[in-house]
Amino acid sequence: MEMPVSYMIIQNLTSLFNDTFSTRVLVSKIAEKMKVYGLWETFVTDSFEEYIDNLVVNTDFELDDNDLFQEEFF
């Protein structure tokens, strides 16, 4: 039996995830994983481009060029 798909904005999805698993995963990490695994359109109501635009506007750009390409492992 297939579960009905529920859509929500990425901030609400992240909040639900963190509450469910008692974690503090950042919205950006959830967004990145959702996009990489092709799940963004399945679960998230806001467009990925709109999310990136808001992220760019609200991000402090005191980063070194190499910081953008640094990998993180969990």
ZAMARNU-136255 format. One line per 2 residues: number of its first residue (from 1); for each residue z, y, x of N, C-alpha, C, O, CB. Coordinates in Angstrom, 2 decimals, decimal comma. Glycine has a CB too. Layout:
// residues N
NUM	Z:Y:X:Z:Y:X:Z:Y:X:Z:Y:X:Z:Y:X | ...
//
This chain:
// residues 74
1	0,00:-1,18:0,84:0,00:0,00:0,00:0,00:1,24:0,88:0,83:1,37:1,78:1,21:0,00:-0,95 | -0,91:2,14:0,63:-1,05:3,34:1,44:-0,11:4,43:0,95:0,02:4,67:-0,25:-2,49:3,84:1,42
3	0,55:5,09:1,90:1,46:6,20:1,58:0,63:7,45:1,32:-0,37:7,67:2,01:2,49:6,44:2,72 | 1,01:8,27:0,35:0,28:9,52:0,13:0,48:10,46:1,31:1,57:10,53:1,89:0,75:10,21:-1,18
5	-0,57:11,18:1,66:-0,50:12,11:2,78:0,13:13,41:2,29:-0,24:13,95:1,25:-1,92:12,38:3,38 | 1,09:13,89:3,05:1,75:15,15:2,73:1,38:16,16:3,81:1,51:15,88:5,00:3,31:14,97:2,63
7	0,94:17,34:3,40:0,54:18,37:4,34:1,64:19,42:4,46:2,33:19,70:3,48:-0,79:19,03:3,90 | 1,80:20,00:5,64:2,74:21,09:5,83:2,33:21,90:7,05:1,52:21,45:7,86:4,19:20,55:5,99
9	2,90:23,10:7,18:2,60:23,90:8,36:3,31:23,27:9,56:4,30:22,56:9,40:3,05:25,39:8,17 | 2,79:23,54:10,75:3,28:22,88:11,95:4,76:23,17:12,21:5,48:22,29:12,70:2,46:23,32:13,16
11	5,24:24,37:11,89:6,65:24,68:12,09:7,54:23,80:11,21:8,57:23,32:11,66:6,92:26,16:11,81 | 7,14:23,60:9,95:7,91:22,75:9,05:7,86:21,29:9,48:8,86:20,58:9,39:7,40:22,88:7,62
13	6,70:20,85:9,94:6,56:19,48:10,42:7,47:19,25:11,63:8,13:18,21:11,72:5,10:19,19:10,79 | 7,51:20,21:12,54:8,36:20,10:13,72:9,83:20,09:13,33:10,61:19,31:13,87:8,08:21,26:14,69
15	10,20:20,94:12,41:11,58:20,98:11,93:11,99:19,64:11,32:13,07:19,13:11,59:11,77:22,11:10,91 | 11,12:19,08:10,49:11,38:17,78:9,87:11,52:16,70:10,94:12,43:15,87:10,86:10,26:17,41:8,88
17	10,63:16,69:11,92:10,69:15,72:13,01:12,00:15,83:13,77:12,68:14,83:14,01:9,50:15,93:13,98 | 12,37:17,06:14,15:13,60:17,27:14,90:14,84:16,90:14,10:15,78:16,32:14,64:13,69:18,72:15,35
19	14,84:17,22:12,81:15,98:16,85:11,96:16,08:15,33:11,80:17,17:14,77:11,84:15,84:17,51:10,58 | 14,94:14,69:11,62:14,92:13,24:11,41:15,40:12,48:12,64:16,16:11,51:12,52:13,52:12,79:11,05
21	14,97:12,91:13,81:15,28:12,18:15,04:16,35:12,86:15,90:16,58:12,44:17,03:14,03:12,00:15,84 | 16,99:13,88:15,37:18,04:14,62:16,09:17,57:15,02:17,49:18,25:14,76:18,48:19,32:13,76:16,20
23	16,40:15,66:17,54:15,83:16,11:18,80:15,57:17,60:18,74:15,81:18,25:17,72:14,53:15,34:19,13 | 15,08:18,14:19,84:14,69:19,55:19,89:13,33:19,67:20,57:13,18:20,36:21,58:15,76:20,40:20,65
25	12,35:19,01:20,02:10,99:19,07:20,54:10,38:20,40:20,12:10,53:20,82:18,97:10,12:17,86:20,04 | 9,70:21,06:21,04:9,08:22,34:20,75:7,87:22,19:19,82:7,20:21,16:19,83:8,66:23,03:22,04
27	7,63:23,22:19,04:6,46:23,24:18,15:5,19:23,02:18,97:4,29:22,30:18,53:6,38:24,59:17,37 | 5,11:23,63:20,14:3,90:23,50:20,96:3,64:22,06:21,38:2,49:21,64:21,46:4,01:24,38:22,20
29	4,69:21,29:21,65:4,53:19,88:22,05:4,04:19,04:20,88:3,17:18,19:21,03:5,85:19,32:22,59 | 4,62:19,27:19,70:4,18:18,54:18,51:2,72:18,89:18,21:1,91:18,01:17,93:5,09:18,88:17,27
31	2,39:20,18:18,29:1,02:20,62:18,02:0,04:19,99:19,00:-1,03:19,52:18,61:0,93:22,16:18,11 | 0,41:19,97:20,27:-0,46:19,38:21,30:-0,72:17,90:21,01:-1,86:17,45:21,06:0,18:19,54:22,70
33	0,32:17,16:20,71:0,17:15,73:20,44:-0,63:15,48:19,16:-1,46:14,57:19,12:1,55:15,06:20,32 | -0,40:16,28:18,13:-1,14:16,13:16,88:-2,64:16,34:17,12:-3,47:15,61:16,59:-0,62:17,12:15,81
35	-2,98:17,35:17,93:-4,38:17,66:18,21:-5,01:16,56:19,08:-6,12:16,11:18,80:-4,51:19,03:18,91 | -4,30:16,15:20,12:-4,82:15,14:21,04:-5,13:13,83:20,32:-6,14:13,19:20,59:-3,83:14,89:22,17
37	-4,25:13,43:19,41:-4,43:12,16:18,70:-5,24:12,30:17,41:-5,33:11,35:16,64:-3,09:11,56:18,39 | -5,81:13,49:17,17:-6,68:13,68:16,01:-5,96:13,70:14,68:-6,56:13,38:13,65:-7,71:12,63:15,99
39	-4,68:14,06:14,68:-3,89:14,04:13,46:-3,70:15,41:12,82:-3,12:15,52:11,74:-2,55:13,45:13,74 | -4,18:16,45:13,48:-3,96:17,81:12,98:-4,49:17,98:11,56:-3,76:18,41:10,67:-4,62:18,84:13,92
41	-5,75:17,64:11,34:-6,38:17,82:10,03:-5,75:16,92:8,96:-5,84:17,21:7,77:-7,87:17,54:10,12 | -5,11:15,83:9,38:-4,51:14,89:8,44:-3,20:15,40:7,87:-2,91:15,18:6,70:-4,29:13,56:9,12
43	-2,39:16,09:8,69:-1,04:16,45:8,27:-0,73:17,94:8,22:0,21:18,34:7,54:-0,08:15,81:9,16 | -1,49:18,75:8,93:-1,13:20,16:9,08:-2,03:21,04:8,23:-3,25:20,86:8,20:-1,22:20,59:10,57
45	-1,42:22,01:7,51:-2,19:22,87:6,62:-2,82:24,06:7,34:-3,92:24,48:6,98:-1,32:23,37:5,50 | -2,14:24,61:8,35:-2,72:25,76:9,05:-3,78:25,28:10,05:-3,67:24,18:10,60:-1,61:26,57:9,79
47	-4,80:26,10:10,26:-5,88:25,70:11,16:-5,38:25,74:12,60:-4,52:26,54:12,95:-7,11:26,61:10,99 | -5,94:24,86:13,43:-5,54:24,81:14,83:-5,90:26,10:15,54:-5,15:26,57:16,39:-6,20:23,61:15,54
49	-7,05:26,70:15,19:-7,47:27,96:15,82:-6,48:29,08:15,48:-6,15:29,89:16,34:-8,89:28,34:15,35 | -6,02:29,12:14,24:-5,04:30,13:13,83:-3,72:29,92:14,58:-3,08:30,88:15,00:-4,80:30,07:12,30
51	-3,32:28,67:14,74:-2,10:28,35:15,49:-2,23:28,84:16,93:-1,30:29,46:17,45:-1,82:26,83:15,45 | -3,35:28,57:17,58:-3,57:28,99:18,97:-3,58:30,51:19,06:-2,98:31,07:19,98:-4,89:28,41:19,52
53	-4,24:31,18:18,13:-4,26:32,65:18,13:-2,85:33,21:18,05:-2,50:34,13:18,80:-5,11:33,18:16,97 | -2,03:32,68:17,16:-0,64:33,14:17,03:0,17:32,80:18,27:1,03:33,59:18,68:0,01:32,51:15,80
55	-0,09:31,66:18,86:0,61:31,26:20,07:0,30:32,22:21,21:1,19:32,63:21,95:0,24:29,83:20,46 | -0,97:32,58:21,35:-1,39:33,50:22,40:-0,74:34,87:22,21:-0,27:35,47:23,17:-2,92:33,64:22,43
57	-0,71:35,35:20,99:-0,13:36,66:20,70:1,37:36,67:20,99:1,90:37,67:21,47:-0,39:37,05:19,24 | 2,05:35,57:20,69:3,51:35,52:20,81:4,00:34,93:22,13:5,20:34,66:22,27:4,07:34,73:19,69
59	3,11:34,72:23,08:3,49:34,11:24,35:3,58:35,17:25,44:2,76:36,08:25,52:2,48:33,02:24,75 | 4,58:35,02:26,27:4,74:35,89:27,42:3,78:35,40:28,51:3,86:34,24:28,91:6,23:35,91:27,93
61	2,89:36,26:28,97:1,86:35,84:29,90:2,22:36,08:31,36:1,35:36,46:32,15:0,60:36,53:29,59 | 3,45:35,88:31,72:3,84:35,98:33,12:3,75:34,60:33,77:4,70:34,13:34,39:5,27:36,57:33,26
63	2,61:33,97:33,61:2,39:32,64:34,16:1,43:32,72:35,34:0,54:33,57:35,38:1,85:31,69:33,09 | 1,63:31,84:36,27:0,69:31,67:37,36:-0,49:30,88:36,80:-0,32:30,08:35,88:1,36:30,94:38,58
65	-1,69:31,09:37,34:-2,87:30,38:36,86:-2,68:28,86:36,90:-3,16:28,16:36,02:-4,09:30,76:37,68 | -1,99:28,37:37,91:-1,77:26,93:38,04:-0,84:26,38:36,97:-0,89:25,19:36,67:-1,22:26,61:39,41
67	0,02:27,23:36,38:0,94:26,78:35,34:0,21:26,26:34,11:0,71:25,39:33,41:1,88:27,91:34,95 | -0,97:26,79:33,86:-1,72:26,38:32,69:-2,24:24,95:32,80:-2,53:24,30:31,79:-2,88:27,32:32,46
69	-2,36:24,46:34,02:-2,92:23,13:34,24:-1,89:22,11:34,70:-2,24:21,01:35,11:-4,03:23,21:35,25 | -0,64:22,48:34,64:0,43:21,59:35,08:0,71:20,54:34,00:0,88:20,88:32,83:1,70:22,41:35,40
71	0,76:19,28:34,40:1,03:18,21:33,45:2,52:18,00:33,30:3,30:18,21:34,23:0,34:16,90:33,89 | 2,91:17,57:32,10:4,30:17,23:31,84:4,36:15,79:31,40:3,50:15,32:30,66:4,93:18,16:30,78
73	5,37:15,07:31,86:5,54:13,68:31,49:6,88:13,50:30,81:7,88:14,12:31,19:5,44:12,76:32,73 | 6,90:12,66:29,79:8,13:12,42:29,03:8,54:10,98:29,15:9,56:10,58:28,58:7,95:12,80:27,57
//
